[in-house]
Amino acid sequence: MKNLDPGRVADSIGLLSEQIKDTMKQAESLKFPPAYKKIDRVVVNGMGGSNLGARIVASVFKDEAKVPILIEPGYLVPAYVDQNTLYIISSYSGNTEEPLSTFAEAKKRGAKITGITEKSQKNKLAEIFKKEKLPIFVFDPRKNPSNQPRLGVGYAIFALLAVLARSGVIKIDQREVTRIIDSLKKNNFQLDLSVIDRKNLAKQIAQKIHGKEIILVGAEFLAGNLHALRNQFNETAKNFAAYLVLPDLNHYALEGLAHPASNKKDLIFIFFASDLYHPRLKKRLRLTEEIARKNKIAALEVKLESQARLGAAAELLQLGSWLTFYLALLNKINPAEVKWVDWFKKKLA
């Protein structure tokens, strides 16, 4: 462990429940001008690990949010951004090039701008907002010792929820948050390093998918989780993964399973099931899994136990984080290291 995890990835994963609790505590002093409630859409600009929380929130609250929550990462500000838009710049480090570059244009459009970032000494985003006297949630990521954004998603999710609650877009059920924290603490005793393989679901799945190209499948409120887990597979485990979302995949992906012939030995599907899915989606998931097996492609089904959407999203985030960590160990690599991302940033600079 000392050799493979010097970046304390396991510690960050084990602190997910504490990240949520800590964020809610830090958010108590968060305030926004009354004008920030006069909006007809929310736009979040964040890259990589800095938009994982937003994608999960947008999926979970899709049919509850009073206005659309749109994820628009990159250098461009969409044409529809105007004075009725809550424009959120999300950058864990506060120095991400793409979203920072959009600040001037969003301000020019008259958007109601806010930000989400960590507390750090050299934070360009925090400096800009301080100069412009704009509201921003600067959280202290003290429960993320790895300092990797993809492992601080507890902060990202609940920081955004706090911002959206202050803006009147959603309502936070404090009792549900408490249930989620308690459930994550309990689940962690079944998933962490001390739990032997035959009793540890994350370790069991990691062993079954080791050496495979991974296709994640889910639906509805878990679409954001699939995106986040795809990122963690690639960056934490250094293992290629992609995801498909039901029911859309049924309209194009099924016929593509036949070729290349190497699909049979290279691919493995992980289907995430939930009692909270629409009844027709439950049937679609079963049939899609059957088609994968008929094409002689390995498939696993993981049933989420939570009976609330946000709770199920947190449950999958926790399981996926441990799963990708164990896969990193099987791949004999440092789960914190992102050497190609670092190389790319150096060359781009």
C-alpha positions as CSV (number, residue, x, y, z in Angstrom):
1,M,0.0,0.0,0.0
2,K,2.8,2.4,0.8
3,N,4.4,1.7,-2.5
4,L,1.2,1.9,-4.6
5,D,-0.8,4.5,-2.8
6,P,1.5,7.3,-1.6
7,G,-1.1,9.9,-2.7
8,R,-3.6,8.7,-0.1
9,V,-6.3,7.8,-2.5
10,A,-7.8,5.2,-0.2
11,D,-8.0,7.7,2.6
12,S,-10.0,10.1,0.4
13,I,-12.4,7.4,-0.7
14,G,-13.0,6.4,2.9
15,L,-13.9,10.0,3.8
16,L,-16.7,10.4,1.3
17,S,-19.3,10.6,4.1
18,E,-17.2,13.2,5.9
19,Q,-16.8,15.3,2.8
20,I,-20.6,15.6,2.6
21,K,-20.9,16.4,6.3
22,D,-18.1,18.9,6.0
23,T,-19.5,20.6,3.0
24,M,-22.9,21.1,4.6
25,K,-21.3,22.6,7.6
26,Q,-19.2,25.0,5.5
27,A,-22.2,26.0,3.4
28,E,-24.1,27.3,6.4
29,S,-22.5,30.8,5.9
30,L,-23.1,30.8,2.2
31,K,-25.3,33.8,1.0
32,F,-26.5,35.0,-2.4
33,P,-28.1,38.3,-3.4
34,P,-31.9,38.1,-3.9
35,A,-31.4,38.7,-7.6
36,Y,-29.8,35.3,-8.0
37,K,-33.2,33.7,-7.6
38,K,-34.5,35.5,-10.7
39,I,-33.2,32.9,-13.2
40,D,-34.6,30.6,-15.8
41,R,-31.6,28.3,-16.3
42,V,-28.4,27.2,-14.6
43,V,-25.2,26.7,-16.6
44,V,-22.2,24.9,-15.1
45,N,-18.8,25.3,-16.8
46,G,-16.2,22.9,-15.3
47,M,-13.7,20.4,-16.8
48,G,-12.9,16.8,-15.9
49,G,-13.2,16.2,-12.2
50,S,-14.6,19.7,-11.7
51,N,-17.9,18.8,-13.5
52,L,-18.5,15.3,-12.1
53,G,-20.6,16.6,-9.2
54,A,-22.6,18.8,-11.5
55,R,-23.4,15.9,-13.8
56,I,-24.6,13.8,-10.9
57,V,-26.7,16.7,-9.5
58,A,-28.3,17.4,-12.9
59,S,-29.2,13.8,-13.4
60,V,-30.6,13.2,-9.9
61,F,-32.6,16.4,-9.8
62,K,-33.7,16.5,-13.5
63,D,-37.4,16.2,-12.7
64,E,-37.2,18.3,-9.4
65,A,-35.2,21.3,-10.3
66,K,-37.3,24.4,-11.0
67,V,-35.1,25.4,-14.0
68,P,-32.9,23.3,-16.3
69,I,-29.3,22.5,-15.1
70,L,-27.0,22.5,-18.1
71,I,-23.4,21.3,-18.2
72,E,-21.4,23.4,-20.8
73,P,-17.6,22.8,-20.3
74,G,-15.1,24.5,-22.5
75,Y,-14.0,27.9,-23.8
76,L,-17.3,29.1,-25.3
77,V,-20.3,30.6,-23.6
78,P,-23.5,29.3,-25.2
79,A,-25.7,31.9,-27.0
80,Y,-28.6,31.4,-24.6
81,V,-26.6,32.6,-21.5
82,D,-28.1,36.0,-20.5
83,Q,-29.2,38.1,-17.5
84,N,-31.6,35.3,-16.5
85,T,-28.8,32.7,-16.3
86,L,-27.1,31.5,-13.2
87,Y,-23.6,30.9,-14.6
88,I,-21.4,28.7,-12.3
89,I,-17.7,28.4,-12.9
90,S,-16.6,25.2,-11.3
91,S,-12.8,24.6,-10.8
92,Y,-11.5,22.5,-8.0
93,S,-8.1,24.1,-8.2
94,G,-9.4,27.5,-9.3
95,N,-6.9,27.6,-12.1
96,T,-8.6,25.6,-14.9
97,E,-8.0,27.3,-18.2
98,E,-11.2,26.7,-20.0
99,P,-13.9,27.9,-17.6
100,L,-11.8,30.8,-16.4
101,S,-11.6,32.1,-19.9
102,T,-15.4,32.4,-20.1
103,F,-15.7,34.8,-17.1
104,A,-15.5,38.1,-19.1
105,E,-18.0,36.9,-21.7
106,A,-20.5,35.7,-19.1
107,K,-20.2,39.0,-17.3
108,K,-20.7,40.9,-20.6
109,R,-23.9,39.0,-21.1
110,G,-25.2,40.1,-17.7
111,A,-25.3,36.6,-16.3
112,K,-25.6,36.1,-12.6
113,I,-22.1,34.5,-12.0
114,T,-20.9,32.4,-9.1
115,G,-18.2,29.9,-8.6
116,I,-17.2,26.7,-6.7
117,T,-13.5,26.2,-5.8
118,E,-11.2,25.0,-3.1
119,K,-9.4,27.1,-0.5
120,S,-5.8,27.5,-1.7
121,Q,-3.1,30.1,-1.9
122,K,-2.8,30.4,-5.7
123,N,-6.4,30.4,-6.8
124,K,-7.2,32.6,-9.8
125,L,-10.9,32.0,-9.7
126,A,-11.2,33.1,-6.0
127,E,-9.0,36.2,-6.8
128,I,-11.3,37.2,-9.7
129,F,-14.5,36.8,-7.6
130,K,-13.0,38.8,-4.7
131,K,-12.0,41.6,-7.1
132,E,-15.4,41.6,-8.7
133,K,-17.2,41.3,-5.4
134,L,-19.2,38.3,-6.6
135,P,-20.6,35.4,-4.4
136,I,-18.5,32.2,-4.5
137,F,-18.4,29.0,-2.5
138,V,-14.7,28.5,-1.5
139,F,-14.6,25.2,0.4
140,D,-11.8,23.8,2.5
141,P,-11.1,20.2,1.1
142,R,-9.7,19.0,4.4
143,K,-11.4,15.6,4.0
144,N,-9.8,14.9,0.6
145,P,-6.1,14.2,1.5
146,S,-5.3,13.0,-2.0
147,N,-6.3,16.5,-3.4
148,Q,-7.6,14.8,-6.5
149,P,-10.8,16.4,-7.8
150,R,-12.3,13.1,-8.8
151,L,-11.9,11.9,-5.2
152,G,-13.4,15.0,-3.8
153,V,-16.8,14.6,-5.5
154,G,-18.6,14.7,-2.1
155,Y,-17.5,18.3,-1.9
156,A,-18.5,19.0,-5.5
157,I,-22.0,17.5,-5.3
158,F,-23.0,19.1,-2.0
159,A,-21.3,22.5,-2.7
160,L,-23.4,22.7,-5.9
161,L,-26.5,21.6,-4.1
162,A,-25.9,24.4,-1.5
163,V,-25.5,26.9,-4.3
164,L,-28.7,25.7,-6.1
165,A,-30.7,25.7,-2.8
166,R,-29.6,29.3,-2.1
167,S,-30.8,30.2,-5.6
168,G,-34.2,28.6,-5.1
169,V,-33.6,25.9,-7.8
170,I,-33.9,22.9,-5.5
171,K,-34.7,22.0,-1.9
172,I,-32.3,20.0,0.3
173,D,-33.9,17.5,2.6
174,Q,-31.6,17.6,5.6
175,R,-33.0,14.3,6.9
176,E,-32.1,12.6,3.6
177,V,-28.6,14.0,3.8
178,T,-28.2,12.6,7.3
179,R,-29.4,9.2,6.1
180,I,-26.9,9.3,3.2
181,I,-24.0,10.1,5.5
182,D,-25.0,7.3,7.9
183,S,-25.4,4.8,5.0
184,L,-22.1,5.6,3.5
185,K,-20.4,5.2,6.9
186,K,-22.0,1.8,7.2
187,N,-21.2,0.7,3.7
188,N,-17.6,1.7,4.1
189,F,-17.1,-1.0,6.7
190,Q,-18.0,-3.5,3.9
191,L,-15.8,-2.0,1.2
192,D,-12.6,-0.7,2.7
193,L,-9.1,-2.4,2.6
194,S,-9.5,-4.3,5.8
195,V,-12.5,-6.4,4.4
196,I,-11.4,-9.7,2.9
197,D,-12.2,-10.4,-0.8
198,R,-15.1,-12.8,-0.3
199,K,-17.0,-10.2,1.8
200,N,-16.0,-7.1,-0.2
201,L,-18.2,-6.4,-3.3
202,A,-15.8,-3.8,-4.7
203,K,-12.8,-6.2,-4.5
204,Q,-14.9,-9.0,-6.1
205,I,-16.0,-6.9,-9.1
206,A,-12.4,-5.6,-9.6
207,Q,-11.1,-9.1,-9.9
208,K,-13.8,-10.0,-12.4
209,I,-13.2,-7.1,-14.7
210,H,-9.4,-7.0,-14.4
211,G,-7.8,-7.0,-17.9
212,K,-11.0,-6.0,-19.7
213,E,-12.4,-3.0,-21.5
214,I,-15.3,-1.9,-19.4
215,I,-18.7,-0.7,-20.6
216,L,-20.9,0.9,-17.9
217,V,-24.7,0.8,-18.4
218,G,-27.4,2.6,-16.3
219,A,-30.4,4.8,-16.8
220,E,-32.2,8.0,-15.8
221,F,-30.9,9.6,-12.5
222,L,-27.7,7.6,-12.6
223,A,-26.5,9.0,-16.0
224,G,-24.2,11.5,-14.2
225,N,-22.8,8.7,-12.0
226,L,-21.9,6.7,-15.2
227,H,-19.9,9.8,-16.4
228,A,-18.1,10.1,-13.1
229,L,-17.3,6.4,-12.8
230,R,-16.0,6.4,-16.4
231,N,-13.6,9.2,-15.4
232,Q,-12.5,7.3,-12.3
233,F,-11.8,4.1,-14.3
234,N,-9.6,6.0,-16.7
235,E,-7.8,8.2,-14.2
236,T,-7.7,6.1,-11.1
237,A,-7.4,2.6,-12.5
238,K,-5.7,3.7,-15.8
239,N,-8.1,1.3,-17.4
240,F,-10.2,2.2,-20.4
241,A,-13.9,2.4,-19.8
242,A,-16.9,3.9,-21.6
243,Y,-20.6,4.2,-20.7
244,L,-24.0,3.8,-22.4
245,V,-27.3,5.1,-21.1
246,L,-30.7,3.4,-21.3
247,P,-33.0,3.6,-23.2
248,D,-31.0,5.4,-25.9
249,L,-28.4,2.7,-26.3
250,N,-31.2,0.3,-27.3
251,H,-31.7,2.4,-30.5
252,Y,-28.1,2.1,-31.8
253,A,-25.6,0.1,-29.7
254,L,-27.0,-3.4,-29.8
255,E,-26.0,-4.3,-33.3
256,G,-22.4,-3.0,-32.7
257,L,-21.7,-5.9,-30.3
258,A,-21.0,-8.3,-33.1
259,H,-17.7,-6.9,-34.3
260,P,-14.8,-6.8,-33.9
261,A,-14.6,-10.4,-33.0
262,S,-12.3,-9.4,-30.1
263,N,-15.3,-8.0,-28.3
264,K,-16.0,-11.5,-26.9
265,K,-12.7,-11.6,-25.0
266,D,-12.0,-7.9,-24.5
267,L,-15.3,-6.4,-23.3
268,I,-17.2,-6.7,-20.1
269,F,-20.5,-4.9,-19.3
270,I,-21.5,-3.7,-15.8
271,F,-25.2,-3.1,-15.5
272,F,-26.3,-0.9,-12.6
273,A,-29.9,-1.8,-11.6
274,S,-32.2,0.1,-9.2
275,D,-35.8,-0.3,-8.0
276,L,-36.2,3.4,-8.7
277,Y,-36.0,3.1,-12.5
278,H,-39.2,3.4,-14.6
279,P,-40.7,-0.1,-15.0
280,R,-40.0,-0.2,-18.7
281,L,-36.3,0.6,-18.0
282,K,-36.0,-2.3,-15.6
283,K,-37.2,-4.6,-18.4
284,R,-34.9,-2.9,-21.0
285,L,-31.9,-3.4,-18.6
286,R,-32.6,-7.2,-18.3
287,L,-33.1,-7.6,-22.1
288,T,-29.9,-5.6,-22.9
289,E,-27.9,-7.8,-20.5
290,E,-29.4,-10.8,-22.2
291,I,-28.3,-9.5,-25.6
292,A,-24.7,-9.0,-24.4
293,R,-24.6,-12.5,-23.2
294,K,-26.0,-13.9,-26.4
295,N,-23.1,-12.1,-28.2
296,K,-20.8,-14.0,-25.8
297,I,-19.7,-10.8,-24.0
298,A,-19.3,-11.0,-20.3
299,A,-21.8,-9.1,-18.2
300,L,-22.2,-8.3,-14.5
301,E,-25.3,-6.8,-12.7
302,V,-24.9,-4.6,-9.6
303,K,-28.1,-3.9,-7.7
304,L,-28.2,-0.6,-5.8
305,E,-30.0,-0.8,-2.5
306,S,-30.9,2.8,-1.7
307,Q,-34.6,3.7,-2.1
308,A,-33.9,7.4,-2.8
309,R,-32.3,8.9,-5.9
310,L,-29.6,11.0,-4.2
311,G,-28.8,8.1,-1.8
312,A,-28.4,5.7,-4.8
313,A,-26.1,8.2,-6.5
314,A,-24.0,8.4,-3.4
315,E,-24.0,4.6,-3.0
316,L,-22.7,4.1,-6.6
317,L,-20.2,6.9,-6.2
318,Q,-18.7,5.2,-3.1
319,L,-18.8,1.7,-4.6
320,G,-17.2,2.9,-7.9
321,S,-14.5,4.8,-6.1
322,W,-13.4,1.7,-4.2
323,L,-13.8,-0.5,-7.2
324,T,-11.5,1.7,-9.4
325,F,-9.0,1.9,-6.5
326,Y,-8.8,-1.9,-6.3
327,L,-8.5,-2.2,-10.0
328,A,-5.6,0.2,-9.9
329,L,-3.9,-2.1,-7.4
330,L,-4.5,-5.1,-9.6
331,N,-3.0,-3.1,-12.5
332,K,0.0,-2.4,-10.2
333,I,-0.1,1.4,-10.7
334,N,-0.3,4.5,-8.5
335,P,-4.0,5.4,-8.4
336,A,-3.2,9.1,-7.8
337,E,-0.7,9.6,-10.6
338,V,-2.0,11.1,-13.9
339,K,1.3,11.2,-15.9
340,W,-0.3,11.7,-19.3
341,V,-2.6,14.5,-18.1
342,D,0.5,16.2,-16.5
343,W,2.5,15.7,-19.7
344,F,-0.3,17.2,-21.8
345,K,-0.8,20.2,-19.6
346,K,3.0,20.9,-19.6
347,K,3.1,20.7,-23.4
348,L,-0.1,22.8,-23.8
349,A,1.4,25.5,-21.6
